[in-house]
Amino acid sequence: MSEHADPATDSALAGSAAAEVAGLSQLSSAALAERYSNSLLGVFGAPQRVLVRGSGCHVWDADGNQYLDLLGGIAVNTLGHGHPLLASVISSQLATLGHVSNFFTSPSQIALAEKLLEISAAPAGSKVFFANSGTEANEAALKLTRRNAGTAEAPRTKVIALEHAFHGRTLGALSLTYKEKYRAPFAPLPGNVHWIEAGNIEALRAAVDETVSAVFIEPIQGEAGVRLLSAEYLAAARQITREAGALLVFDEVQTGMGRTGSFFASAPVIPDVMTLAKGLGGGFPIGAMIVFGEENTKWLAPGDHGTTFGGNPVACAAGLAVIHTIEAQNLLAHVRTTGQWLREQLAGIEGICAVRGAGLLTAFELQSANAPKLVAAALDAGFIVNATDERTIRLAPPLVITTEQLGTLIAALPQLISAAS
């Protein structure tokens, strides 16, 4: 038997698979939602809509309704939906070399690692580890920091995280996540994590001593409602951890890859470890851990960690396409100016009492309206937004969105706020 079936058979198989999906796409949203509930584990609850296609900053559901995607897959769809370059690069790489085990490497893996080291201003000797998601990148970072264990006489057993932090839902990452309702059902978790007030330099200074192995910080706490930490705080964290011998980890899973108008929200502060995911692949799953400095790459040796799919050629090709597009189209400047315009417009809307954010990661607080109700009203009106709590709406649209597109939300918000009050 040949390695591949003959072209006619290949075509028939492809047609069969496509026909199966196409057949489902012809069903109503209600019919598809029922089939979803019968076949998928309900950890996400009932889906708000069944989406069948996307283009640019818009998506369409199974009933033909169009939506402006102002969440971007939760800060994932960097270049929007169906971006032709990203689709072309992924298809080309998959046709050439789709997956190899990590007994081997590929040109796209090496090229993406080198590019990440370049744009992060990593010093000589820095290295990259690829994973599949932000949670996996944070798991790798937590394992690495466990190696900063001190000595038998003076062990480092504590990890410091911030109140309202979100680092993921697998057991290691979950142990760093602040919200009790996420952690409690799965206790006992990896222990000795201590949470301190976010943004308080003196609290950080008091908490970090020779018993601490690492400090985990999100430069902007996205799941907490886009809470920004100051440049002064990040710089102080670098100084405090260095003096105490603790490792500093910046979780840029949500904020990285141009989301805030620079490649990394923590720049120019350089940590010991940085974790990335979400926007890195533009919709294709990939995570990364950047380890800064030769002195930190020593913590993990061959066999200490691993992944089957992390760093596969297709994901790495997608990451490269995203970065090169951001650079070629000067999207960082676009993100800064567009995000500033958005926040200025939001601040002038009655019923909004606070606006905060950086680049195209923005949140606004409602004076009296209910945020989940506004999400539902916005969806009915053709806008995808997200509530992080009862009063806060988060926006993280594709980086290619225009002020004209955002203006349609601005025009609709007064009525949406009224409907949610």
C-alpha positions as CSV (number, residue, x, y, z in Angstrom):
1,M,0.0,0.0,0.0
2,S,1.3,3.5,-0.8
3,E,1.7,6.1,1.9
4,H,-1.2,8.0,0.5
5,A,-4.4,7.0,-1.1
6,D,-4.9,7.9,-4.7
7,P,-6.0,11.5,-5.5
8,A,-9.6,10.4,-6.2
9,T,-9.8,8.7,-2.9
10,D,-8.3,11.7,-1.1
11,S,-10.8,13.9,-2.8
12,A,-13.7,11.7,-1.8
13,L,-12.6,11.6,1.8
14,A,-12.1,15.3,2.0
15,G,-15.5,15.8,0.4
16,S,-17.1,13.5,2.9
17,A,-15.6,15.3,5.9
18,A,-16.5,18.7,4.5
19,A,-20.0,17.6,3.7
20,E,-20.5,16.4,7.3
21,V,-19.6,19.9,8.6
22,A,-21.5,21.6,5.9
23,G,-24.5,19.5,6.7
24,L,-24.5,20.6,10.3
25,S,-23.9,24.2,9.2
26,Q,-27.3,24.1,7.5
27,L,-29.1,23.3,10.8
28,S,-30.6,26.1,12.9
29,S,-28.8,27.4,16.0
30,A,-31.4,25.7,18.2
31,A,-30.8,22.3,16.6
32,L,-27.1,22.7,16.8
33,A,-27.2,23.8,20.5
34,E,-29.2,20.7,21.3
35,R,-26.6,18.5,19.6
36,Y,-23.9,20.3,21.5
37,S,-25.5,19.6,24.8
38,N,-25.8,15.9,23.9
39,S,-22.2,15.5,22.9
40,L,-19.9,18.0,24.7
41,L,-19.1,18.2,28.4
42,G,-20.8,21.3,29.8
43,V,-17.9,23.0,31.5
44,F,-18.5,26.2,29.5
45,G,-22.3,26.2,30.1
46,A,-24.6,26.5,27.1
47,P,-23.0,28.3,24.1
48,Q,-24.4,31.8,23.5
49,R,-24.4,31.2,19.8
50,V,-23.3,28.7,17.2
51,L,-20.8,30.4,15.0
52,V,-20.2,29.1,11.5
53,R,-17.8,31.6,9.8
54,G,-15.8,34.7,10.3
55,S,-14.2,37.4,8.2
56,G,-12.1,40.3,9.6
57,C,-13.7,41.6,12.7
58,H,-17.1,39.9,12.1
59,V,-18.5,36.5,12.7
60,W,-21.8,34.9,11.6
61,D,-24.0,32.4,13.4
62,A,-25.9,29.4,12.1
63,D,-29.0,31.6,11.6
64,G,-27.2,34.1,9.4
65,N,-26.8,36.8,12.0
66,Q,-23.7,39.0,11.9
67,Y,-21.7,40.1,14.9
68,L,-18.9,42.6,15.5
69,D,-16.4,40.5,17.5
70,L,-15.2,42.9,20.2
71,L,-13.7,40.0,22.3
72,G,-11.5,38.4,19.7
73,G,-11.8,34.9,21.2
74,I,-10.7,36.5,24.5
75,A,-7.6,38.4,23.1
76,V,-6.7,35.5,20.7
77,N,-7.7,36.6,17.2
78,T,-4.9,39.1,16.7
79,L,-5.5,39.5,13.0
80,G,-9.2,38.9,13.0
81,H,-11.0,36.0,11.4
82,G,-10.0,34.3,8.1
83,H,-6.9,36.4,7.7
84,P,-5.6,35.4,4.2
85,L,-1.9,35.4,5.1
86,L,-2.4,33.4,8.3
87,A,-4.5,30.9,6.5
88,S,-2.0,30.6,3.7
89,V,1.0,30.1,6.0
90,I,-0.8,27.5,8.1
91,S,-2.0,25.6,5.0
92,S,1.4,25.7,3.4
93,Q,3.2,24.5,6.5
94,L,0.7,21.7,7.1
95,A,1.2,20.5,3.5
96,T,5.0,20.5,4.0
97,L,5.4,19.3,7.6
98,G,2.6,19.2,10.1
99,H,3.9,17.5,13.2
100,V,7.1,15.9,14.4
101,S,7.9,14.8,17.9
102,N,10.3,16.9,20.0
103,F,13.0,14.4,19.3
104,F,13.4,16.6,16.3
105,T,13.0,20.3,15.4
106,S,11.9,22.3,12.4
107,P,12.9,25.6,10.8
108,S,9.6,27.3,11.9
109,Q,10.3,26.3,15.5
110,I,13.8,27.7,15.5
111,A,12.7,30.9,13.6
112,L,9.8,31.7,16.0
113,A,12.1,31.1,19.1
114,E,14.7,33.5,17.6
115,K,12.0,36.0,16.8
116,L,10.6,35.9,20.3
117,L,14.0,36.4,21.8
118,E,14.5,39.4,19.5
119,I,11.3,41.2,20.2
120,S,11.5,40.7,23.9
121,A,15.1,42.1,24.0
122,A,16.2,38.9,25.7
123,P,19.9,38.9,26.8
124,A,22.4,36.4,25.4
125,G,21.8,32.9,26.6
126,S,18.0,33.2,26.9
127,K,15.9,30.3,25.6
128,V,12.2,29.5,24.7
129,F,10.0,26.6,25.5
130,F,6.9,26.1,23.4
131,A,3.6,24.7,24.8
132,N,0.0,24.7,23.6
133,S,-1.7,27.2,25.8
134,G,-1.3,29.9,28.5
135,T,-2.1,27.4,31.2
136,E,0.6,25.1,30.0
137,A,3.1,27.9,29.7
138,N,2.4,28.8,33.3
139,E,2.7,25.2,34.4
140,A,6.2,25.1,32.8
141,A,7.1,28.4,34.6
142,L,5.9,27.1,37.9
143,K,8.0,23.9,37.5
144,L,11.0,25.9,36.6
145,T,10.7,28.2,39.6
146,R,10.4,25.1,41.9
147,R,14.0,24.5,41.1
148,N,14.9,27.8,42.8
149,A,14.6,25.8,46.0
150,G,17.4,27.3,48.1
151,T,19.3,24.9,50.4
152,A,18.4,22.3,53.0
153,E,19.4,24.9,55.7
154,A,17.5,27.8,54.0
155,P,14.8,26.4,51.7
156,R,12.7,28.5,49.3
157,T,9.2,27.1,49.6
158,K,6.9,30.1,49.0
159,V,5.4,31.4,45.8
160,I,3.9,34.9,45.8
161,A,1.0,35.8,43.6
162,L,-1.3,38.8,43.5
163,E,-4.9,39.2,44.7
164,H,-7.3,38.8,41.8
165,A,-4.7,37.0,39.7
166,F,-5.8,34.5,37.1
167,H,-3.1,32.1,35.7
168,G,-5.1,29.2,34.5
169,R,-7.2,26.2,35.5
170,T,-4.9,23.2,35.5
171,L,-3.7,22.2,39.0
172,G,-0.4,24.0,39.1
173,A,-1.7,27.2,37.4
174,L,-4.9,27.0,39.4
175,S,-2.9,27.1,42.6
176,L,-1.7,30.6,41.6
177,T,-5.2,31.8,40.7
178,Y,-6.8,34.0,43.4
179,K,-10.5,33.3,43.1
180,E,-11.6,30.9,45.7
181,K,-14.5,29.5,43.7
182,Y,-12.1,28.3,41.1
183,R,-9.7,26.6,43.5
184,A,-11.9,25.2,46.3
185,P,-13.6,22.3,44.4
186,F,-10.2,20.9,43.5
187,A,-8.3,21.2,46.7
188,P,-5.7,20.2,47.8
189,L,-3.7,22.0,45.3
190,P,0.1,22.6,45.1
191,G,0.6,24.6,48.3
192,N,2.4,27.5,49.9
193,V,1.1,30.2,47.5
194,H,0.6,33.5,49.2
195,W,-1.4,36.3,47.7
196,I,-0.7,40.0,48.3
197,E,-2.4,43.2,47.3
198,A,-1.8,44.0,43.7
199,G,0.1,47.2,43.0
200,N,1.3,47.7,46.5
201,I,5.1,48.0,46.5
202,E,5.5,47.9,50.2
203,A,3.3,44.8,50.5
204,L,5.6,43.2,47.8
205,R,8.7,44.2,49.6
206,A,7.4,42.8,52.9
207,A,6.4,39.5,51.3
208,V,9.5,38.7,49.3
209,D,12.4,37.3,51.3
210,E,14.9,34.4,51.3
211,T,12.0,31.9,51.7
212,V,10.4,32.9,48.4
213,S,11.2,31.0,45.2
214,A,9.2,33.1,42.8
215,V,6.7,35.9,42.2
216,F,4.1,35.7,39.5
217,I,2.6,38.9,38.1
218,E,0.2,39.8,35.3
219,P,1.2,43.3,34.2
220,I,-2.5,43.9,33.5
221,Q,-5.0,41.7,35.3
222,G,-7.4,40.9,32.5
223,E,-9.8,38.5,34.2
224,A,-10.0,40.9,37.1
225,G,-11.5,43.6,34.9
226,V,-8.4,45.0,33.1
227,R,-6.6,46.2,36.3
228,L,-3.3,47.9,35.3
229,L,-0.1,47.7,37.4
230,S,2.1,50.7,37.1
231,A,5.5,50.7,35.4
232,E,6.9,51.8,38.8
233,Y,5.4,48.6,40.4
234,L,6.9,46.3,37.7
235,A,10.3,47.9,38.1
236,A,10.1,47.6,41.9
237,A,9.2,43.9,41.5
238,R,12.3,43.4,39.4
239,Q,14.5,45.0,42.0
240,I,12.9,43.4,45.0
241,T,13.0,39.8,43.6
242,R,16.6,40.2,42.4
243,E,17.7,41.4,45.8
244,A,15.9,38.5,47.5
245,G,17.1,35.8,45.1
246,A,13.5,35.1,44.0
247,L,12.5,34.5,40.3
248,L,10.2,37.1,38.7
249,V,7.6,35.7,36.3
250,F,5.5,37.9,34.1
251,D,2.3,36.3,32.8
252,E,1.7,38.0,29.5
253,V,-0.7,35.4,28.2
254,Q,-3.5,38.0,27.7
255,T,-1.4,41.1,27.4
256,G,1.4,40.0,25.1
257,M,1.8,40.1,21.3
258,G,0.7,43.7,20.7
259,R,-2.5,43.7,22.7
260,T,-1.5,46.8,24.6
261,G,0.3,48.7,21.8
262,S,3.7,47.2,22.5
263,F,4.7,43.6,22.0
264,F,4.8,43.1,25.8
265,A,2.9,45.2,28.5
266,S,5.8,44.8,30.9
267,A,8.5,46.3,28.6
268,P,11.1,47.6,29.3
269,V,11.3,45.6,32.5
270,I,12.9,42.2,31.8
271,P,11.8,39.3,34.2
272,D,13.4,36.0,34.7
273,V,10.5,34.2,32.9
274,M,7.7,35.4,30.7
275,T,4.7,33.3,29.6
276,L,2.7,33.9,26.3
277,A,-0.2,32.3,24.5
278,K,-3.5,33.7,23.2
279,G,-2.6,36.2,20.5
280,L,0.7,34.6,19.6
281,G,-0.9,32.2,17.1
282,G,-3.7,34.5,15.9
283,G,-6.2,31.7,16.6
284,F,-4.0,28.7,16.2
285,P,-3.2,27.1,19.6
286,I,0.3,27.9,20.9
287,G,1.9,28.9,24.2
288,A,5.5,29.9,25.0
289,M,7.7,30.4,28.0
290,I,10.7,32.7,27.5
291,V,13.5,32.2,30.0
292,F,15.7,35.2,30.3
293,G,19.5,34.9,30.8
294,E,21.7,31.9,30.8
295,E,21.6,31.7,34.6
296,N,17.9,30.9,34.5
297,T,18.0,28.4,31.6
298,K,19.9,26.0,33.9
299,W,16.9,25.3,36.1
300,L,15.4,22.8,33.6
301,A,17.6,20.1,32.1
302,P,16.8,17.4,29.4
303,G,13.9,15.2,30.7
304,D,12.7,17.8,33.3
305,H,9.7,18.9,31.2
306,G,8.0,18.0,27.9
307,T,5.1,18.3,25.5
308,T,3.8,16.3,22.5
309,F,2.4,19.1,20.4
310,G,4.2,22.2,21.8
311,G,6.4,23.9,19.2
312,N,4.9,21.9,16.2
313,P,5.8,23.4,12.8
314,V,2.3,24.6,12.0
315,A,1.8,26.5,15.3
316,C,5.2,28.1,15.0
317,A,4.6,29.1,11.4
318,A,1.3,30.8,12.6
319,G,3.2,32.6,15.4
320,L,5.8,33.9,12.9
321,A,3.0,35.1,10.5
322,V,1.3,37.0,13.3
323,I,4.5,38.7,14.4
324,H,5.6,39.6,10.9
325,T,2.1,41.0,10.1
326,I,2.1,43.2,13.2
327,E,5.5,44.6,12.2
328,A,4.8,45.0,8.5
329,Q,1.4,46.7,9.0
330,N,2.6,48.9,11.9
331,L,-0.2,47.5,14.1
332,L,1.4,48.5,17.4
333,A,0.9,52.2,16.5
334,H,-2.6,51.4,15.3
335,V,-3.5,49.6,18.5
336,R,-2.3,52.6,20.6
337,T,-4.2,55.3,18.7
338,T,-7.3,53.2,18.2
339,G,-7.4,52.1,21.9
340,Q,-7.0,55.6,23.1
341,W,-9.8,56.8,20.8
342,L,-12.0,54.0,22.2
343,R,-11.5,54.9,25.8
344,E,-12.1,58.6,25.2
345,Q,-15.4,57.8,23.5
346,L,-16.4,55.4,26.3
347,A,-15.7,58.0,29.0
348,G,-18.2,60.3,27.5
349,I,-21.2,57.9,27.6
350,E,-23.8,58.4,30.3
351,G,-24.0,55.3,32.6
352,I,-20.3,54.5,32.4
353,C,-18.5,55.5,35.6
354,A,-14.9,54.3,34.9
355,V,-12.8,53.4,31.9
356,R,-9.3,51.8,31.9
357,G,-7.0,49.8,29.7
358,A,-4.0,49.9,27.4
359,G,-4.1,49.5,23.6
360,L,-7.0,47.3,22.6
361,L,-7.5,45.8,26.0
362,T,-10.2,47.9,27.6
363,A,-12.7,47.7,30.4
364,F,-15.5,50.0,31.4
365,E,-17.6,50.0,34.6
366,L,-21.3,50.5,34.6
367,Q,-22.8,53.0,37.1
368,S,-26.0,51.0,37.7
369,A,-26.6,48.7,34.8
370,N,-26.0,45.0,35.0
371,A,-23.0,43.8,33.0
372,P,-24.2,40.2,32.2
373,K,-27.5,41.7,31.0
374,L,-25.6,44.2,28.8
375,V,-23.7,41.3,27.3
376,A,-26.9,39.6,26.3
377,A,-28.4,42.8,25.0
378,A,-25.3,43.5,23.0
379,L,-25.3,40.0,21.5
380,D,-28.9,40.5,20.3
381,A,-27.8,43.8,18.8
382,G,-24.8,42.2,17.0
383,F,-21.9,42.9,19.3
384,I,-19.8,40.3,21.2
385,V,-18.5,41.7,24.5
386,N,-17.6,40.1,27.9
387,A,-18.5,40.7,31.5
388,T,-15.8,40.1,34.0
389,D,-18.1,40.8,37.0
390,E,-21.6,42.3,37.6
391,R,-20.5,45.8,36.7
392,T,-17.6,45.5,34.3
393,I,-17.4,44.9,30.6
394,R,-14.2,43.9,28.9
395,L,-13.2,44.5,25.2
396,A,-10.3,42.8,23.4
397,P,-11.1,43.0,19.7
398,P,-8.8,42.0,16.9
399,L,-5.8,44.4,16.5
400,V,-7.0,45.3,13.0
401,I,-10.3,46.8,14.1
402,T,-11.0,50.3,12.9
403,T,-12.5,53.3,14.7
404,E,-15.4,53.2,12.3
405,Q,-16.2,49.6,13.4
406,L,-15.8,50.6,17.1
407,G,-18.0,53.6,16.5
408,T,-20.9,51.3,15.9
409,L,-20.6,50.1,19.4
410,I,-20.2,53.6,20.8
411,A,-23.4,54.6,19.0
412,A,-25.3,51.6,20.4
413,L,-24.1,51.7,24.0
414,P,-26.5,54.2,25.4
415,Q,-29.5,52.1,24.4
416,L,-27.7,48.9,25.5
417,I,-27.0,50.4,28.9
418,S,-30.6,51.5,29.3
419,A,-31.8,47.9,28.4
420,A,-29.5,46.5,31.0
421,S,-30.5,48.8,33.8
